[in-house]
Amino acid sequence: MIYILEDDDSIRELLEYSLCRSGLEARGFSTPHEFGAAVAAECPTLVLLDVMLPDIDGFEVCRRIRASGSRMGIIMLTA
């Protein structure tokens, strides 16, 4: 499972669509809160993480993921 945390709807939807069309499982989230709730329910293998997010930036989300002890892969998305 690949999670996409991206607040821009068009970018998030394009990434999710492209990954799913390639035969991968992907779910998109627009806020860190939605993302955190989903991670608590199911830990993904990989996260595509936007740097510029509302409320909490991508760097802080990354720090929190690592502080939790998770070893999921993280790819940072930047403009």
C-alpha positions as CSV (number, residue, x, y, z in Angstrom):
1,M,0.0,0.0,0.0
2,I,1.2,3.5,-0.9
3,Y,-0.1,6.5,0.9
4,I,0.0,9.9,-0.7
5,L,-0.2,13.0,1.6
6,E,-0.7,15.9,-0.8
7,D,-3.0,18.9,-0.2
8,D,-3.3,19.8,-3.9
9,D,-6.3,17.8,-5.2
10,S,-5.2,17.6,-8.8
11,I,-1.7,16.4,-7.9
12,R,-2.9,13.9,-5.3
13,E,-5.6,12.5,-7.7
14,L,-3.1,12.2,-10.6
15,L,-0.6,10.3,-8.4
16,E,-3.2,8.0,-7.0
17,Y,-4.7,7.3,-10.5
18,S,-1.2,6.7,-12.0
19,L,-0.2,4.3,-9.3
20,C,-3.4,2.4,-9.4
21,R,-3.3,2.1,-13.2
22,S,0.2,0.6,-12.8
23,G,-1.2,-2.2,-10.6
24,L,-0.3,-0.8,-7.2
25,E,-2.6,0.0,-4.3
26,A,-2.6,3.7,-3.4
27,R,-4.7,6.0,-1.2
28,G,-4.6,9.7,-1.1
29,F,-5.0,12.1,1.9
30,S,-5.3,15.9,1.9
31,T,-4.4,16.6,5.5
32,P,-1.9,15.2,8.1
33,H,-4.9,14.4,10.4
34,E,-6.5,12.2,7.8
35,F,-3.2,10.6,7.0
36,G,-2.4,9.9,10.7
37,A,-5.7,8.2,11.3
38,A,-5.2,6.0,8.3
39,V,-1.6,5.1,9.3
40,A,-3.0,4.1,12.8
41,A,-5.4,1.7,11.0
42,E,-3.0,0.3,8.3
43,C,0.7,1.1,8.0
44,P,1.7,1.6,4.3
45,T,4.9,0.3,2.7
46,L,5.6,3.7,1.2
47,V,4.5,7.3,1.7
48,L,4.7,10.1,-1.0
49,L,4.8,13.1,1.3
50,D,4.3,16.7,0.2
51,V,6.6,19.2,1.9
52,M,4.2,22.2,2.0
53,L,1.0,21.0,3.9
54,P,-1.6,22.9,5.9
55,D,-1.1,23.0,9.7
56,I,2.0,20.7,9.8
57,D,4.7,20.6,7.1
58,G,5.9,17.4,5.5
59,F,9.2,17.6,7.4
60,E,7.3,17.4,10.7
61,V,5.2,14.6,9.5
62,C,8.4,12.7,8.5
63,R,9.9,13.3,12.0
64,R,6.8,12.0,13.6
65,I,6.8,8.9,11.4
66,R,10.4,8.2,12.3
67,A,9.8,8.9,16.0
68,S,7.1,6.3,16.1
69,G,9.7,3.7,15.1
70,S,8.1,3.0,11.7
71,R,10.4,2.0,8.9
72,M,8.0,2.7,6.0
73,G,9.7,4.3,3.0
74,I,9.2,8.0,2.5
75,I,9.6,10.0,-0.7
76,M,9.3,13.7,-0.2
77,L,7.5,15.7,-2.9
78,T,8.6,19.3,-3.5
79,A,7.7,22.0,-6.0
